Amino acid sequence: QMCIRDRYQRRVHGILNQMSLAFDEYGRPFIILKEQASKKRLKGLEAYKSNILAATAVSNLLRTSLGPKGMDKMIVSPDGDVLVSNDGATILEKMEIQHQIARLFVQLSKSQDNEIGDGTTGVVVIAGSMLGNAQQLLDKGLHPIQIANGYEKACEIAVKHIKSISRELDIKSNDNEKLIQCAMTALGSKVVSKYQRQLAEICVKAVLSVADIDRKDVNFDLIKVEGKSGGSLSDTELINGIVIDKEFSHPQMDKEINDAKICILTCPFEPPKPKTKHTAEIKSAEDYHKMYLQEQKYFVDMVQKVKDSGANVVLCQWGFDDEANHLLSQNKLNAVRWVGGCEIELLAIATGARIVPRFSELTPQCIGSAKMVKEISFGTTNDKMIVIKEGQTSKAVTILVRGGSKTVVDEAKRSLHDALCV
């Protein structure tokens, strides 16, 4: 019993030594636990090994998704959303990595994706292998700076060797076959590999249609990748124009407009709202009729300003009131509502139109043009989209991706992004 009592007392004293009693401003006591005292900070070789172990764990996770026989990863978010992909940057972005050194691999993959667009898995796997070999050198007693200098010299030798064996190719020969082969290489390890030839040709046509050959520059903002579930991957097509996943606001509007004059608005078709609180007192039918006529006048003035500018197609970032929608249809003005902000900017670049924030600023100089604006429908579900072809200032293109499910379409869009960047 004495032995048990002594052991209990030592344990109590040990716990008390790891905590302290404090009081708040109201005199209420609370205990502060000294958890940090029980933790040890790694130093020297142990710290190196711990960091290398965390980094190689991330590298080994991606290793099985590398190459044509690599497996896709299924990632489930805290909200229950499921993502299936073998793109290294996407996988690492969705993972919740806590270790600071392992997060460097996430940044490495992001920088590779931003600069090159492809090879996001390969750089992580190579970096993990180099760290694994560095650990063996550390065990032999080499200093980390010596190992880093050795890797830098190896990099210089590798770059010189690549330059010595490289040769220039005529990319336009044989109907751009070399470019198609490069794009097929980027698509070979993706879920779309079965249709890699077709998708590679689409990517090459899209890049060459917007590329500035003299400056050797490609503006990827002019290449839009739009996805729509339904059909198969073989139904993916290149459209010479901009596709927006919308339809005309009124079913009786014309489905095709040639030589379209386009007006882009970021203001809604509705009466102005007072900034202060107000009440409207209606005592008779005449008062109600006056208010109705005043509201009608707002809509008539807005539609008249659009007609006076010379536009016959209105693209609005906000919604329409039903009354305004009816008046637009009566005045033979085709309209599209709830157009996204990124799409608004792309449409402004492609058509030469200015984005108009207020109806008072709408002038003929703000109007853009396109050869055709057309509403297309496809699939058994009769899905509708708007196509704007051959804008005034630039030849923007859209790749319309089809697939059996939203998961397949999203992965195909990521695969096409890699191929376009390559």
N, C-alpha and C positions, 0 to 999 in steps of 0.2 A: 504493500500500500504506500509506503514511503517513496518507493521508486516511481510509482505511477504519479504520485503527487508532485514530485520533483520534475518529472517529464512534462506534466501539465503546466507547471509554473514557468518552465523554460519556454514553452510554446507561447504562453500568454505574453511573457516579456518580449519574445521575438516579434509578435504581432504589434505590441505597443510601440516598439522601437521604429516600426515602419509607418506609424501614423502620428498625427499631432491634432490637438484639440484647438479649435478657434471659435470665435463668436462674431456674428454679424452686427450691423448697426442697431438692431432691435434686441440684442442680448441673447439671441437664439444660438445654441451651440451646434457646430457641425465638425465632422472629422475629415481631415485631409490625409489621404493615403499616399505614402511615398513609394509609388510604383516604380519611378525612374531609378530608385536606388538598387532595385533587384535586376535591372537591365544592364547588360555589358556592351560596351562599344567595341566593335571589331577593329583591329588595327593590323597593319602590315600585310603579310601574306594571306592571313585569314580573310581580310576584307576583300583582297583581290579575288580570291576563290569564290566568295559569296556573290560578288557582283557578276563574275563570269558565269556562275551557275544559274543566276536569274536570267541573264541574257540568252544563254544557250537553251534554256527551257522554252523561251518564246520561239527561238529558231527551230528547235525540234518539232514544235507544234505545227509550224508552217511547212516543214520539210515534206510531209506526206501529200501536200497539195501542189507540189512543184512538178512541172513536166506534163507531157501528153497523157500519162497514166496516173496523174495526180488526182486525189479524191477531193470532192467538194466538202466544205465544212458547213454544218448547220448551227447557227447561232440564234439563241432564244433571248430576247431582251427582257428586262424586268416587267415590261408591260404585256409580255406574251407574244410579241411580234416575232415571226420566224424569218430568218434570212439564210438563204443557201447560196454560197459563193466560194470560188477558189481564188479570188483576187486578194492578194496579200494586204494591200492598203485597206480594203473594205473590212477584212477580218480583224485586223489589228485596231481599226477605228472603233469597231463595235465591241471589242473586248474591254472589260474593266480591269486594267492593269494598275496595280498599286505600287510596285517596286519602281524606284526612280531610274535605275539603270535600264530596266526592261522598257521603260517609257521612251528611252532614247531610240530603241528599235522602231517604235511607232513613228517617231519624228523622222527617222531615216526612210521609212517606207513612204511617208507623206511627201518628203522632198523628192524622192525618186518619181512619185506619181505626178508631182507638179512640174518637174523639169523634163522628164522623158515620157511619162504616161504609161509605160509598161516596165516589166521587170521588178515590180514591187515585192514579189515573193523571193526572187533570186538574190536581191541585195541583202535581205535579212538572213537567208540561209548561208550565203558566203561570209557575212560578218560573224555569224555564229560559229562557223567552222574555223575562222581565223582566231576567234577568242578561245576555242577549244585547243588549238595548237599552241596558243600563247600560254595557256595554263601548264602545258607540258614543259615549256621553256622556263616558266617560273619555278617549277619544281626542281629544275636542274640548277637553279641559282642565278639565272640571268635577271638583270634589272629591267623593270618595265619600260624605261626610256630606250634602252638598247633594243628591245623587241619592237617598239614603235618605229625607231629609225630603220630597222631591218625591213619592216613592212613598207615604209615609204620608198626605200630603194627598190624593193620588189615591184612596187607600183610603177616606178619610172621605167624599169626594164620591160614590164608588160606593155606599157603604152608605146615604147619604142618598137617593140616587136609587132604590135598591131599595126602601127604606121608603116612598117617595112613590108608587111604582107598585104596591105590594103591596095585596092586598085579602083579607079574611077569607072563607072558604068553609065551607059546612055540609057536613062530611065524611060525615054520615049520610044526606044526601039522595041519592035515586036509587040506593038500595041500595049505598052506599059507593063509588060510581063514581069519585069524585075520588081516593080512596085507591088504588083499583085502577090508575088511570092513573099515579099516582106510582110504584107498584111496577113497572109495565110499563116505565116510563122507565129504571129501574135495571137491568132485565133485557134491555133492547133490544140492548145491545152484547155480550151474553154468548153462550156456546155454546148456551144454552137458549132463545134468542130465538124459535125456532119454536113453543114452547109457553108464551110469555110471559104470555098471558091466563090460562091455567089455573093457572100457578104464582103469578101475581100474586094471584089470588083466594084461593089457599091461604094465602099470606103474610098477607093482610088478615084472613082468618078467624082465623088463629093469633094475631095481635097483639090483635085485639079480644076474643078469648076470655080473655086473661090481663091485659088492660090495666085500669088503675084510672083511669076516665074523670074522676072528680072531682079527683084529684091530677095528672092528665095525665102518668101515669107507667106504664112498661111494664117488668116484670121479665123480662128475656130468659132468666134462668135457668130459667124455667118452660116455655120453648120449646126442645125438643130436636130437633135435625136428625140423623136416622139414615139411613145409606146402605147399600144392598144391591145389588150388581151382579146383573144379570139383568132381563129385560123391557126396557121402553123408558121414556123420560122421561115419556111420557103416563100411565104407571102410577103416577106419584108421587101420594101421597094424604096427607090430614091425618087423624090419629087422635086422638080425644079421650081422651088418656091417655098413659102413658109406655110406650115400647117399648124393651126391652132385647134385645140380640142373643144370647139364650141359650135353652135349653130345659129342661124339667123333668128333674131328675137321674135319674129312673127311668121307663122307658117305660110302666109299668103305673099310673102316677099319673093322676088325673083331669085331663082337658085343659081343663076350665072350672070355675071356682069362683065362685059368686055370694055376695055379702056376705062378702067375704074379710077375715079378721083376719090382719094381716101382722106378722111378727116379723123384724127386721133384726139380723143378728149379724155381728160382726167377729172372732169366735173360731171356730176349726175344730172340727168334730165328730170328735174323736180323743182318746185318753187323754192325760193330761198327761205331759210328758217331764221326767225329772230333770235338774237343771241341772249336776250333777256326773257324772263317769264312773261307770258301774255295770256289774255283770255279774249275770246271772240263771243260777243253777245248777239244772238240771232233771235229776233222777236217776231218776225213774219216771214212769209214765203218770199217776199221781194228781197229781204236781206240775204236769204239763202241763195237766191238766184244771182244777186250781185257778187257774192263771194265765189260762186261757181264760175261766173264770167271772168272774174279777176284771175282765178286759177287757170282757166282756159287761155287767157291772154299770155300768161307766162309760157305755157307750152307752145302756143302759136309763134311767139317771138323767137323762142329757141330754135324751133324747126325752120323758121324763115331765115334766121342767121346762117344756119347750115346750108340752106338752098342758095342763099346769096353768095356764099363762098365758092360755089361751083361743085361741091362734093356730092357724090351719089352713093357713097358707102361711109358709114359712121362706125368707128371702133371706139367703144367707151370702156373705161376701166371700172366704172360703177354700173349700177342697175338702172333700168328705166321704170318710170311710173307707167301703169297700164294705159293711161290717157296719152302719154307721150309716145308709147309704142304704137298705138293706133294711128296717131297723127303722122308718124314717120312712114307707116305703111301706106296711108292715104296719099302721101306726097311722093311716093315711089323712091323713098330713101331706104336702102338696105342697112340694117344695123346689127351689130354684135355687141352684147353686153358681158360684163364681168371678165374682161380680158386681163390676164395677169400682168404685173409690172414688168417682168423680164421680157415677156412677149411684146409689150408696148414699145420698149426700147428697141428690140430687134426689128419690129415693123417700121419704126421711125427711120432706122438706118437703111433698111432695104428699099423703102418707098420714097424716101426723101421728104416725108411729112414732118411737120413740127408738132410737138406735143403741146396741146392747148389746155391750160389750166382753167380758163374762164371763157364764157361765151363772148364777152366783150372784146376779147383779143383775137377772135376768129376772123381771119382775112384770107383772101385767095392765095396769098403767099405761103400760108400754112398748110396748103393741101399737097399731098403726095399722089403718086400715080402708080398703077400696075396694069399689066396687059390684061389680066383676068382675075376675078374673084369668084370662086365657085364653091358651092356646098356639095360635098360628096357623102355618099352613104355606102356602107358595106357591111357584110356579115348578116347572119340570120336575125340578129337583134336590131338591125337597121340603125347602127351607130352612125352619127353624123359628125363631120369635121369641115372646117373652112380652109380652103387652099387659096393662097395669094401668090400668083405666078408672075415672074419677071418684073421685079420692082424697078423703079426709075434709076436708082443710084448704084445698086449692087445686085449681083446674082446670088442671093441667098438660097440655100438648098435645105431640105429636110429629109431625114431618113426615118421612114415610118416602120417601126418594128412591130411585128405581130408574133404572137405566141399563144400556147394553150392555156397559160395561167399568168397571173401577175408576177409570180416568182420567176418564171422563165423569161418574161419580158424584161424585168429589171436586170437580171443577170446578162441578157443579151445586150442591153444598153451599155452596161459596164464593159463588156467584151468589145463592142464597137468603139467605145471611147479609147481603149488601148490601141486598137488597130488604126484609128484615125491619127493618134499621136505618133505612132511609128511611121 
